[in-house]
């Protein structure tokens, strides 16, 4: 005890005297309901309010009050005292219960509470003995359990609704020595744990435990050494405390627990807010000392020398000592801030930390103490221990406060430790992650970096900012670590970015994409497809085929067939990755259209294919590649002897390009025709776009097909006129100008007009055209003559035969008309004569006959 530090964590609140209204000697006391009750040897019971102010008193017993207890649940006072009987008989020991809420008038100036029950403690079955201890347990209201310890080792028990006298009495026997000083019950204590009720009982020789919850209470001996003084108490953890001259002992249900070697005869023991209260006879000074022990922190929270103590109790958050001379001392605990300030001034930070932790202070208060302790250690350059304290403040102290102190390179290990703990608790920001990874890289601590990033527990990735970790590792050339983080976090874009841009591992990137889900694979290909197409065009096209067709090998996650097809991306989504690689795009779209016939994006795909097929040149080499041959050699540095070979190669390349161009045009024309079958009104491509492409790329065959399909016959012959293809022009008119086959005969008139304005000799063509015009009687001869007269290169002989035939034909028509008139004239005159002989005059006179 003498090695324990002493502090003044308590202070005197007030002191004084017991009110003068209390005249008898104080025998017992109790507290509760915000009051203190004192029992005196004159039989009176007095109630004191806060500040020990007298409230009222009443005569509880006629002789003396031996024990009393204020109940907690109900406002009842239970007393045991002596009441006078007939003069020839000794006083009877009675138990009384007072209802403090009900007052009975007694005279005019005083009143006393209603006494609701009186019981004799001793009966024939329970013989009289000296009462040495008394305790009341409030069970489920209105039930009480009252235990009375006697000097003969017996414990009388009264249980039930005592106010209504629905009770049962029974006796417990502890020790039964002939010498009563060895068997007296010196202390009692209840222990309640759920439905389990137990009773501690102390004699000078033993410590016992009764199991009261059984049908017949059973006893077990916890210790063969007891206590001869009535210095017992119960802790808030239901531990039973016994004070002996050599030490203070704690008992639990299984026996003796810890003991504390505090010497001196223990006169009073108590328990207050986790503190042990003890009034003992100090052998060194010969005086009574009152100590408040903090057992957890092994310190004396308060110590004061007092006179002879009569009673000790706790109420109103204070400790109250009533001395034999009726003086009083009220002691209260200081607030936490005051106690900590006291410790900080003495640099007793460890004591302060233990104090706030033991008293279950809030976490913020604890963190503040730890911060001050850390600052103290830091000022002494004990950086390791200071960091140990700062780590305990994580979650309450702003991390930047600590980080600023340890940014020096010499303290990077401490800073690393702090940042690690910050991440373990999930309180790290992006900046903290960056700083920690920079610490690892500066320390070149690959093992720690592996532990932080590549841990297999699957927890760490949630405790730091993934993107920050990837960026830092990537910047420090720890690519594998960055990839590990990206892969665990499902950040596929970062994983592929490192593989492709930093490591150039294109095959691995393609394999990784193949392992992703359908939607994820599509997103990654859109983002990194340009790089893949540049370095692995064939393999990338293969991946795209698997992505966009029903034969995809990517995980389908149990999707149904119809749902899976609708999930497939469209080739149109990936067009942007082929911007500089049209050959690969052409290969991809051709493969796709050969496999998928009913794509929802057919029109867009065909439009793109047409643009590729009809473009003049698909080769767009970069400047850096234009002078590099297939073997990687610089053509500019080759000897002059290779110039002629280069020209030959160039000529051969031109020939190959022309062949490729013709092949693409052939495919383009095939696509134009196949994508516009006869049963469809509109083609599976944009007609206007197709016409523009054909015109831009001078693709005559395509234009002719489109115009003819759209029945734009005049545009068809206009194509022939532009290139002066007279033979094709006439052949086209023969095919499209036949009205019987749905053609337009007026095409011959346009054709005649064309040759009439041509300005060159085209007699042969004109004669052939006139044949069809004459056959269809498309134009009158006069119009033919006017049209052809515009061409100065045509002679009259070109149309001589045509005119002759037309004149002969006209003569024949005139002759036929004349003959018809002669044939029908007599009949006509006969009809007129009949009409004139009728009686009915004409309704209207003939105009001009006068």
C-alpha positions in Angstrom: 0.0 0.0 0.0 2.8 2.4 0.9 4.2 2.1 -2.7 0.9 3.3 -4.2 0.8 6.8 -5.4 -1.6 9.1 -3.7 -3.7 11.7 -5.5 -6.5 14.0 -4.5 -9.1 12.9 -7.0 -11.8 13.6 -4.3 -12.5 16.7 -2.4 -14.5 17.7 0.6 -17.9 19.0 -0.5 -19.1 20.0 2.9 -18.8 19.1 6.6 -20.9 19.8 9.6 -23.0 18.2 12.3 -25.9 15.9 12.4 -29.0 18.0 13.0 -29.8 18.8 16.7 -33.2 17.2 16.2 -31.4 13.8 16.4 -30.7 13.4 20.1 -30.0 9.6 20.4 -26.9 7.7 19.6 -26.8 6.7 16.0 -27.0 2.9 15.8 -27.5 2.3 12.0 -28.1 4.1 8.8 -29.3 3.6 5.2 -29.7 5.6 2.1 -31.9 5.7 -1.0 -34.6 7.7 -2.8 -32.5 10.8 -2.3 -32.6 10.6 1.5 -30.6 9.3 4.4 -32.3 7.5 7.3 -30.6 7.3 10.7 -31.7 4.9 13.4 -30.9 5.8 17.1 -30.7 4.0 20.4 -33.8 5.9 21.6 -36.0 4.1 19.0 -36.3 7.1 16.6 -35.7 7.1 12.9 -34.8 10.4 11.2 -34.9 11.3 7.5 -32.4 13.7 6.2 -32.5 15.5 2.8 -29.6 16.7 0.6 -27.1 18.6 2.6 -28.0 16.5 5.7 -31.0 18.8 6.4 -33.5 17.3 8.8 -36.8 16.4 7.1 -38.7 14.6 9.8 -38.4 11.9 12.4 -40.7 9.5 14.1 -40.6 6.8 16.8 -40.0 3.6 15.0 -39.4 1.5 18.1 -40.1 2.2 21.7 -36.6 1.1 22.9 -34.0 1.3 20.2 -33.4 0.8 16.4 -30.9 -1.9 15.8 -30.9 -2.1 11.9 -32.8 -0.4 9.1 -32.8 -0.4 5.3 -34.4 1.9 2.8 -35.8 0.0 -0.1 -34.9 1.0 -3.7 -38.0 -0.1 -5.6 -40.7 1.0 -3.2 -40.6 3.8 -0.7 -40.6 1.4 2.2 -38.4 1.5 5.3 -37.6 -1.8 7.0 -36.4 -1.7 10.6 -35.4 -4.1 13.3 -35.5 -2.8 16.9 -36.5 -3.4 20.4 -39.9 -2.6 21.7 -40.7 -2.4 25.5 -43.2 -5.0 26.9 -44.5 -5.5 30.4 -42.0 -4.3 33.0 -41.2 -7.8 34.1 -40.3 -8.9 30.6 -37.3 -8.0 28.4 -37.8 -5.9 25.3 -39.2 -7.8 22.3 -37.2 -7.6 19.0 -39.6 -6.7 16.2 -39.4 -6.2 12.5 -41.4 -3.3 11.1 -42.2 -2.1 7.6 -43.1 1.6 7.2 -44.7 3.1 4.0 -43.0 6.4 3.7 -45.6 7.7 1.2 -48.4 7.4 3.7 -48.3 9.6 6.8 -50.5 9.2 9.9 -51.3 12.3 11.9 -50.0 12.2 15.4 -51.1 15.1 17.4 -51.1 18.5 15.7 -47.4 19.2 15.0 -45.8 15.9 14.1 -46.6 13.0 11.9 -45.2 9.5 11.3 -45.3 7.1 8.3 -47.8 4.3 8.2 -46.5 1.1 9.8 -48.0 -1.5 7.5 -46.6 -4.6 9.2 -45.0 -5.7 12.5 -43.4 -9.1 13.0 -41.7 -10.7 15.9 -38.3 -11.8 14.9 -38.0 -14.6 17.4 -40.6 -17.3 18.0 -40.7 -20.7 19.6 -39.3 -22.2 16.4 -36.8 -19.5 16.0 -35.3 -18.9 19.4 -33.9 -15.6 20.4 -30.2 -14.7 20.0 -28.2 -11.6 19.4 -28.6 -10.1 16.0 -25.3 -9.3 14.4 -26.2 -8.5 10.8 -29.2 -7.6 8.7 -30.0 -7.5 5.0 -33.1 -7.1 2.8 -33.4 -8.1 -0.9 -36.2 -6.8 -3.0 -37.4 -9.6 -5.2 -40.2 -9.2 -7.7 -42.6 -6.7 -5.9 -44.2 -7.1 -3.4 -41.9 -10.0 -2.4 -39.0 -9.4 0.0 -36.3 -11.7 1.4 -35.0 -10.6 4.8 -32.0 -12.3 6.3 -31.0 -11.8 9.9 -27.6 -13.0 11.1 -27.2 -14.1 14.7 -24.3 -14.6 17.0 -24.9 -18.4 17.2 -24.1 -19.0 13.5 -27.8 -19.1 12.4 -29.4 -17.0 9.8 -33.2 -16.4 10.1 -34.9 -15.9 6.8 -38.3 -14.3 6.2 -39.6 -14.4 2.6 -42.8 -13.4 0.9 -45.3 -10.5 0.8 -44.4 -9.4 4.3 -46.8 -6.4 4.2 -49.7 -8.9 3.9 -48.0 -11.4 6.2 -48.0 -14.0 3.4 -44.6 -15.3 4.4 -42.5 -18.3 5.1 -39.7 -18.5 7.7 -36.7 -20.8 7.4 -33.3 -21.0 9.0 -29.8 -21.4 7.6 -27.0 -22.7 9.8 -23.4 -21.8 9.3 -21.1 -22.7 12.2 -22.3 -23.9 15.6 -19.4 -23.5 18.0 -20.0 -23.4 21.8 -18.0 -20.2 21.8 -20.3 -17.7 20.1 -17.4 -15.4 19.3 -16.3 -18.0 16.7 -19.7 -18.7 15.1 -21.2 -15.2 15.0 -22.5 -14.0 11.6 -20.4 -10.9 10.9 -21.4 -10.1 7.4 -24.0 -10.9 4.7 -24.3 -10.2 1.0 -26.7 -11.1 -1.8 -25.6 -12.1 -5.3 -28.2 -12.1 -8.0 -27.4 -13.4 -11.5 -30.6 -13.8 -13.5 -32.7 -16.4 -11.8 -29.8 -17.5 -9.6 -29.9 -16.1 -6.0 -27.0 -16.7 -3.7 -26.1 -15.5 -0.2 -22.6 -14.9 1.2 -22.3 -15.3 4.9 -19.2 -14.6 7.0 -18.2 -15.9 10.4 -14.8 -15.4 12.2 -13.8 -18.9 10.9 -15.4 -19.3 7.5 -16.8 -17.7 4.4 -19.9 -19.5 3.1 -22.2 -19.4 0.1 -25.8 -20.5 0.2 -27.6 -21.3 -3.0 -31.1 -19.8 -2.3 -32.7 -20.6 -5.6 -32.9 -24.3 -4.9 -35.8 -25.9 -3.1 -33.7 -26.5 0.0 -30.9 -24.0 0.2 -27.4 -25.6 0.0 -24.2 -24.4 1.6 -20.7 -24.4 0.4 -17.6 -23.2 2.2 -15.5 -20.8 0.2 -12.8 -20.2 2.7 -11.7 -21.6 6.1 -10.8 -18.1 7.3 -13.5 -15.5 8.0 -13.6 -12.2 9.7 -14.4 -11.2 13.3 -15.5 -7.6 12.4 -18.5 -6.5 10.4 -16.4 -4.9 7.6 -18.0 -6.4 4.4 -19.3 -4.9 1.1 -20.5 -5.9 -2.3 -19.0 -4.7 -5.6 -21.0 -3.7 -8.6 -19.8 -6.9 -10.2 -21.4 -8.9 -7.4 -18.0 -9.7 -5.7 -18.1 -10.1 -1.9 -15.4 -8.1 0.0 -14.1 -8.9 3.4 -11.7 -6.8 5.4 -9.2 -8.5 7.7 -6.3 -6.9 9.6 -3.7 -8.1 7.1 -5.6 -7.6 3.8 -8.8 -7.1 1.9 -10.2 -10.2 0.2 -12.5 -10.6 -2.8 -14.7 -13.6 -3.1 -16.7 -15.0 -6.0 -19.0 -18.0 -6.2 -16.1 -20.3 -6.9 -13.9 -19.2 -4.0 -11.4 -16.6 -3.0 -10.4 -14.1 -5.7 -7.7 -11.4 -5.6 -6.6 -9.9 -2.3 -5.0 -6.5 -1.5 -2.4 -6.3 1.3 -3.7 -3.2 3.0 -2.7 -3.5 6.7 -4.6 -2.2 9.7 -7.9 -3.2 11.3 -10.7 -2.6 8.8 -13.6 -0.9 10.4 -15.8 0.0 7.4 -15.7 -1.2 3.8 -17.7 0.2 0.9 -17.8 0.3 -2.9 -18.4 3.6 -4.8 -18.2 4.0 -8.6 -15.5 1.3 -8.9 -13.5 2.6 -6.0 -12.9 0.7 -2.8 -13.7 2.6 0.3 -12.0 1.7 3.5 -11.9 3.1 7.1 -9.0 1.4 9.0 -6.8 1.9 12.0 -3.5 3.1 10.8 -0.9 1.3 12.9 1.8 3.8 12.1 -0.1 6.8 13.3 -2.5 5.2 15.6 -5.3 7.1 14.0 -8.2 6.2 11.8 -7.7 6.8 8.1 -10.2 6.9 5.3 -8.8 5.8 2.0 -10.3 5.6 -1.5 -8.5 3.0 -3.6 -8.5 2.8 -7.4 -7.6 -0.9 -7.6 -7.4 -1.0 -11.4 -4.8 1.7 -11.6 -3.2 0.8 -8.2 -3.4 4.3 -6.8 -5.0 5.9 -3.8 -7.5 8.4 -5.1 -8.0 10.1 -1.7 -6.7 9.8 1.8 -7.7 11.6 4.9 -7.2 11.1 8.7 -10.5 11.0 10.5 -11.8 10.6 14.1 -13.8 7.5 15.1 -16.3 6.8 12.4 -19.8 5.7 13.4 -21.4 5.2 9.9 -20.4 5.3 6.3 -22.8 5.5 3.3 -23.1 6.8 -0.2 -25.9 9.1 -1.5 -26.3 12.1 -3.9 -23.1 10.9 -5.7 -21.1 11.6 -2.6 -19.5 9.6 0.2 -20.8 10.5 3.6 -19.0 9.7 6.9 -20.8 10.2 10.2 -18.4 10.3 13.1 -19.0 9.2 16.7 -19.2 12.8 17.8 -22.0 13.3 15.3 -19.9 15.4 13.0 -20.3 14.7 9.3 -17.9 14.7 6.3 -19.2 14.7 2.7 -16.6 13.8 0.1 -17.2 14.0 -3.7 -15.2 13.0 -6.7 -13.6 15.7 -8.8 -14.5 15.9 -12.5 -12.4 14.1 -15.0 -10.9 17.3 -16.4 -9.6 18.4 -13.0 -8.1 15.0 -12.4 -6.3 14.9 -15.7 -5.0 18.4 -15.3 -3.5 17.3 -12.0 -1.8 14.4 -13.7 -0.6 16.4 -16.7 1.2 18.8 -14.5 3.1 16.0 -13.0 3.7 14.4 -16.5 1.9 11.3 -15.3 0.4 10.5 -18.6 0.3 6.7 -18.2 -1.7 7.2 -15.0 -4.0 9.6 -16.9 -4.5 7.1 -19.7 -5.3 4.2 -17.3 -7.6 6.5 -15.4 -9.8 7.5 -18.4 -9.9 3.9 -19.7 -10.8 2.4 -16.3 -13.6 5.0 -15.8 -15.0 4.3 -19.2 -14.6 7.9 -20.4 -15.7 8.6 -23.9 -13.3 7.8 -26.7 -12.7 11.5 -27.6 -11.5 12.2 -24.0 -9.2 9.1 -24.1 -7.8 10.2 -27.4 -7.0 13.6 -26.1 -5.0 12.2 -23.2 -3.2 9.9 -25.6 -2.4 12.9 -27.8 -0.9 14.8 -25.0 1.2 11.8 -23.9 2.4 11.4 -27.5 3.3 15.1 -27.6 5.2 14.7 -24.4 7.2 11.7 -25.7 7.8 13.4 -29.0 9.3 16.4 -27.2 11.7 14.0 -25.6 12.5 12.5 -29.0 11.1 9.2 -28.0 9.5 8.8 -31.4 8.7 5.1 -31.3 6.8 5.4 -28.1 5.2 8.6 -29.2 3.9 7.0 -32.4 2.5 4.1 -30.3 0.3 6.6 -28.5 -0.7 8.4 -31.6 -1.8 5.2 -33.2 -4.3 4.7 -30.4 -5.9 8.1 -31.3 -6.8 7.0 -34.8 -10.4 7.7 -35.4 -10.5 10.7 -33.1 -7.4 12.7 -33.8 -6.9 14.3 -37.2 -4.3 12.2 -39.0 -2.6 15.3 -40.5 -1.6 16.3 -37.0 0.5 13.2 -36.6 1.7 13.0 -40.2 3.2 16.5 -40.1 5.4 15.5 -37.2 6.9 12.5 -38.9 7.4 13.7 -42.5 11.1 13.8 -41.9 12.9 11.1 -43.8 14.6 9.9 -40.6 11.2 9.0 -39.1 9.7 7.4 -42.2 9.4 4.0 -40.4 7.2 5.6 -37.7 5.1 7.3 -40.4 4.8 4.1 -42.3 3.6 2.3 -39.2 1.0 5.0 -38.5 -0.3 5.0 -42.1 -0.6 1.2 -42.0 -2.8 1.3 -38.9 -4.8 4.1 -40.5 -5.6 1.8 -43.5 -6.3 -1.2 -41.2 -9.1 0.7 -39.6 -10.5 1.9 -42.9 -9.9 5.6 -42.2 -7.4 6.4 -44.8 -8.0 8.9 -47.6 -6.5 8.9 -51.1 -3.7 11.1 -49.9 -2.9 8.7 -47.1 -2.7 5.8 -49.5 -0.4 7.8 -51.8 1.8 8.6 -48.9 2.0 5.1 -47.6 2.9 3.6 -50.9 5.5 6.3 -51.4 7.0 5.3 -48.1 7.2 1.7 -49.2 8.8 2.6 -52.5 11.3 4.9 -50.9 12.2 2.2 -48.4 12.2 -0.3 -51.2 10.3 -2.5 -48.8 8.8 -4.9 -51.4 7.8 -7.4 -48.7 5.6 -4.8 -47.0 4.3 -3.6 -50.4 3.3 -7.2 -51.2 1.6 -7.6 -47.8 -0.3 -4.4 -48.3 -1.4 -5.0 -51.9 -1.3 -8.7 -52.6 -2.8 -10.0 -49.4 -5.0 -12.9 -50.0 -7.5 -12.2 -47.2 -9.8 -10.2 -49.5 -10.2 -7.5 -47.0 -7.4 -4.9 -47.6 -8.7 -3.8 -51.0 -11.6 -2.1 -49.2 -9.3 -0.2 -46.9 -7.5 2.0 -49.3 -8.4 4.0 -52.4 -7.8 1.6 -55.3 -7.2 4.1 -58.0 -4.6 6.0 -55.9 -2.7 2.8 -55.1 -2.6 1.9 -58.8 -1.3 5.3 -59.8 1.4 5.3 -57.2 2.6 1.8 -57.9 2.5 2.5 -61.6 4.5 5.7 -61.3 7.1 3.8 -59.2 7.4 1.1 -61.8 5.8 -1.5 -59.5 3.6 -2.7 -62.4 2.9 -6.1 -61.0 1.6 -4.6 -57.8 -0.5 -2.1 -59.6 -2.0 -4.9 -61.7 -2.7 -7.0 -58.6 -4.7 -4.2 -57.1 -6.6 -3.5 -60.3 -7.5 -7.2 -60.8 -8.7 -7.7 -57.2 -10.8 -4.5 -57.4 -12.3 -5.4 -60.7 -10.7 -2.3 -62.3 -10.2 -3.9 -65.7 -9.5 -0.7 -67.5 -6.4 -0.1 -65.2 -5.2 -3.6 -65.5 -5.3 -3.5 -69.3 -3.8 0.0 -69.4 -0.7 -1.2 -67.6 -0.5 -4.4 -69.7 -0.7 -2.5 -72.9 0.8 0.9 -72.3 3.5 0.0 -69.8 4.4 -3.6 -70.4 3.3 -4.2 -74.0 2.0 -7.7 -73.2 -0.7 -7.8 -75.8 -1.3 -11.5 -75.8 -1.9 -11.5 -72.1 -4.3 -8.5 -72.5 -6.3 -10.4 -75.0 -6.5 -13.5 -72.8 -7.6 -11.3 -69.9 -10.4 -9.7 -72.0 -11.5 -13.2 -73.0 -11.9 -14.1 -69.3 -14.2 -11.1 -68.5 -18.0 -11.0 -68.6 -19.7 -10.0 -71.8 -20.4 -6.4 -70.8 -17.0 -5.8 -69.2 -15.2 -7.3 -72.2 -17.1 -5.0 -74.5 -16.2 -1.9 -72.5 -12.5 -2.7 -72.3 -12.3 -3.5 -76.0 -13.9 -0.1 -76.8 -11.3 1.7 -74.7 -8.1 -0.2 -75.6 -9.1 -1.7 -79.0 -6.9 0.8 -80.9 -3.7 -0.4 -79.3 -4.7 -4.1 -79.7 -5.6 -3.6 -83.4 -2.3 -1.9 -84.0 -0.2 -4.7 -82.6 -2.5 -7.8 -82.8 -5.1 -7.1 -85.5 -6.0 -10.7 -86.3 -6.3 -11.7 -82.6 -8.3 -8.6 -81.9 -10.7 -9.3 -84.7 -11.1 -12.8 -83.4 -12.0 -11.4 -79.9 -14.5 -9.1 -81.5 -16.1 -11.9 -83.4 -16.6 -13.9 -80.2 -18.0 -10.8 -78.6 -20.5 -10.0 -81.3 -21.7 -13.4 -82.4 -23.8 -16.1 -80.7 -20.7 -18.4 -80.5 -19.1 -16.2 -77.9 -17.0 -18.1 -75.4 -17.2 -15.4 -72.8 -19.0 -16.2 -69.6 -22.8 -16.1 -70.0 -23.7 -16.2 -66.3 -26.6 -18.5 -66.9 -28.5 -16.2 -69.2 -31.0 -17.8 -71.5 -30.3 -18.0 -75.3 -32.7 -15.2 -76.3 -31.5 -12.9 -73.5 -27.9 -13.7 -74.4 -28.4 -12.7 -78.0 -29.9 -9.4 -77.0 -26.9 -8.8 -74.8 -24.4 -9.1 -77.6 -22.8 -5.9 -78.6 -23.0 -4.6 -82.1 -20.0 -4.3 -84.4 -21.0 -0.6 -84.9 -20.0 -0.1 -81.2 -16.4 -0.8 -82.1 -15.9 1.1 -85.3 -13.9 3.8 -83.6 -11.0 1.5 -82.8 -10.5 0.9 -86.6 -10.0 4.5 -87.5 -6.4 4.0 -88.7 -6.9 0.3 -89.7 -9.5 0.0 -92.4 -8.2 -3.3 -93.6 -8.8 -4.9 -90.2 -12.3 -3.3 -90.1 -13.0 -4.7 -93.5 -12.0 -8.2 -92.4 -14.0 -7.9 -89.2 -17.2 -6.8 -90.9 -16.9 -9.4 -93.7 -16.5 -12.1 -91.1 -19.4 -10.8 -89.1 -21.8 -10.5 -92.1 -20.9 -14.0 -93.3 -21.9 -15.4 -89.9 -24.8 -13.2 -88.8 -27.5 -12.6 -91.4 -30.2 -10.9 -89.3 -28.3 -8.3 -87.3 -30.3 -5.4 -85.9 -27.5 -3.1 -87.2 -27.5 -4.5 -90.7 -28.0 -1.1 -92.4 -25.1 0.5 -90.5 -22.9 -2.4 -91.2 -23.7 -2.4 -94.9 -23.2 1.3 -95.1 -19.7 0.9 -93.6 -18.8 -2.0 -95.9 -19.9 0.0 -98.9 -17.7 2.9 -97.9 -14.7 0.5 -97.5 -15.4 -1.3 -100.7 -15.8 1.8 -102.8 -13.0 3.8 -101.3 -10.1 4.5 -103.6 -7.3 3.5 -101.2 -7.5 1.6 -97.9 -3.8 2.0 -97.0 -2.9 4.8 -94.5 0.6 4.2 -93.4 2.1 6.5 -90.7 5.1 8.7 -91.5 7.2 6.6 -89.2 6.3 3.4 -91.0 6.4 4.7 -94.6 10.1 4.2 -94.9 10.3 0.9 -93.1 10.2 -2.4 -94.9 8.6 -5.6 -93.6 12.0 -6.6 -92.1 12.2 -3.4 -90.1 15.1 -2.0 -92.2 15.3 1.7 -93.1 14.8 2.1 -96.8 16.4 5.5 -96.8 19.8 4.0 -95.8 19.9 1.3 -98.4 22.4 1.7 -101.2 21.6 3.4 -104.4 21.7 0.0 -106.1 18.3 -0.7 -104.5 16.6 2.2 -106.1 15.7 0.3 -109.3 14.6 -2.6 -107.2 12.4 -0.1 -105.2 10.8 1.2 -108.4 10.0 -2.4 -109.4 8.5 -3.1 -106.0 6.5 0.1 -106.2 5.2 -0.8 -109.7 4.3 -4.3 -108.4 2.6 -2.7 -105.4 0.6 -0.4 -107.7 -0.5 -3.5 -109.7 -1.5 -5.2 -106.5 -3.4 -2.1 -105.3 -5.3 -1.9 -108.5 -6.2 -5.6 -108.3 -7.4 -5.1 -104.7 -9.4 -2.0 -105.7 -11.1 -3.9 -108.5 -11.9 -6.8 -106.1 -13.4 -4.5 -103.6 -15.5 -2.8 -106.2 -16.7 -6.2 -107.3 -17.7 -7.0 -103.7 -19.3 -3.6 -103.4 -21.5 -4.2 -106.4 -22.4 -7.6 -105.1 -23.4 -6.1 -101.8 -25.5 -3.5 -103.5 -27.4 -6.1 -105.3 -27.6 -8.8 -102.6 -28.8 -6.2 -99.9 -31.6 -5.1 -102.2 -33.5 -8.2 -103.1 -36.5 -8.0 -105.4 -39.0 -8.6 -102.6 -37.9 -5.6 -100.6 -39.1 -2.0 -101.4 -36.1 -0.5 -99.6 -32.6 -1.9 -99.5 -30.7 -3.0 -96.3 -28.5 0.1 -96.6 -28.9 3.9 -97.0 -29.6 4.5 -100.7 -28.7 8.2 -100.6 -25.4 7.3 -98.9 -24.7 4.6 -101.5 -25.4 7.0 -104.4 -23.0 9.6 -102.8 -20.3 7.0 -102.3 -20.7 5.8 -105.9 -20.5 9.3 -107.2 -17.5 10.3 -105.0 -15.6 7.2 -106.0 -16.7 7.2 -109.7 -18.3 3.8 -109.4 -20.4 3.8 -112.6 -21.7 0.2 -112.2 -23.1 0.9 -108.8 -24.8 4.1 -109.8 -26.4 2.4 -112.8 -27.7 -0.4 -110.6 -29.1 2.0 -108.0 -30.7 4.3 -110.6 -32.3 1.5 -112.4 -33.5 -0.1 -109.2 -35.0 3.2 -108.2 -36.6 3.5 -111.7 -34.6 6.7 -112.3 -34.1 5.8 -116.0 -33.2 9.3 -117.1 -30.3 9.3 -114.6 -29.3 6.0 -116.0 -28.9 7.3 -119.5 -27.3 10.4 -118.2 -24.5 8.3 -116.8 -23.9 6.9 -120.4 -24.2 10.4 -121.8 -21.5 11.7 -119.4 -19.0 9.2 -120.7 -20.2 9.3 -124.3 -20.8 5.6 -124.3 -23.1 5.6 -127.4 -23.3 1.9 -127.8 -24.1 1.4 -124.1 -26.5 4.3 -124.3 -28.5 2.8 -127.1 -28.4 -0.6 -125.5 -29.7 0.8 -122.3 -32.6 2.6 -124.1 -33.5 -0.6 -125.8 -33.8 -2.2 -122.4 -35.4 0.6 -120.5 -37.4 2.3 -123.2 -39.7 -0.6 -124.0 -43.2 0.3 -122.6 -44.3 -3.3 -122.9 -41.6 -4.3 -120.4 -42.4 -1.4 -118.0 -39.9 0.9 -119.6 -40.1 4.6 -120.4 -40.4 5.3 -124.2 -39.6 9.0 -123.7 -36.0 7.9 -123.2 -35.7 7.8 -127.0 -36.7 11.4 -127.2 -34.0 12.3 -124.7 -31.6 10.2 -126.6 -32.5 12.0 -129.9 -32.0 15.4 -128.2 -28.6 14.3 -126.9 -27.4 13.4 -130.4 -29.0 16.4 -131.8 -26.8 18.6 -129.6 -23.7 16.5 -129.7 -22.0 18.5 -132.4 -20.4 15.5 -134.2 -21.3 13.0 -136.8 -23.5 10.3 -135.3 -25.5 9.3 -138.3 -25.4 5.6 -137.5 -26.8 6.1 -134.0 -29.4 8.6 -135.2 -30.7 6.2 -137.8 -31.1 3.5 -135.2 -32.8 5.8 -132.8 -35.2 7.0 -135.5 -36.2 3.4 -136.1 -37.4 3.1 -132.5 -39.0 6.5 -132.5 -40.8 5.7 -135.7 -41.8 2.3 -134.4 -43.3 3.7 -131.2 -44.6 6.9 -132.9 -42.9 8.7 -130.0 -42.3 12.1 -131.7 -43.9 13.9 -134.6 -41.6 14.3 -137.6 -41.5 18.1 -137.2 -40.0 17.8 -133.7 -37.5 15.2 -135.0 -36.5 17.6 -137.8 -36.2 20.6 -135.3 -34.1 18.5 -132.9 -31.6 17.1 -135.4 -31.3 20.4 -137.2 -29.2 21.6 -134.2 -26.4 19.2 -135.1 -24.4 20.7 -138.0 -22.6 17.5 -138.6 -25.7 15.6 -139.7 -26.8 15.7 -143.3 -30.3 15.4 -144.8 -29.5 11.9 -146.0 -29.7 10.7 -142.4 -33.4 11.4 -142.1 -34.3 11.1 -145.9 -35.6 7.6 -145.6 -37.3 8.4 -142.3 -39.1 11.4 -143.8 -40.0 9.4 -146.9 -41.5 6.7 -144.9 -43.4 9.2 -142.7 -44.7 11.0 -145.8 -45.7 7.8 -147.4 -47.4 6.7 -144.2 -49.2 10.1 -144.0 -50.4 9.7 -147.6 -51.7 6.3 -146.9 -53.6 7.7 -143.9 -55.1 10.5 -146.0 -56.2 8.1 -148.7 -57.8 5.8 -146.1 -59.7 8.8 -144.7 -60.9 9.8 -148.2 -62.2 6.3 -148.9 -64.0 6.2 -145.6 -65.7 9.5 -146.3 -66.9 8.3 -149.7 -68.2 5.1 -148.2 -70.2 6.8 -145.4 -71.4 10.0 -147.2 -74.7 8.5 -148.8 -75.8 7.1 -145.4 -75.2 10.4 -143.8 -77.3 12.4 -146.3 -80.1 9.9 -145.9 -80.2 10.4 -142.2 -80.3 14.2 -142.7 -83.2 14.0 -145.1 -85.3 11.9 -142.8 -84.7 14.5 -140.0 -86.0 17.4 -142.3 -89.2 15.6 -143.1 -90.3 15.2 -139.5 -93.1 17.5 -138.1 -91.0 18.8 -135.2 -89.2 21.9 -136.1 -85.7 22.3 -134.8 -85.5 23.9 -131.3 -82.7 26.2 -132.2 -82.2 27.9 -135.6 -79.0 27.1 -137.5 -76.6 29.8 -137.0 -75.7 31.8 -140.2 -78.8 30.9 -142.2 -80.8 34.1 -143.0 
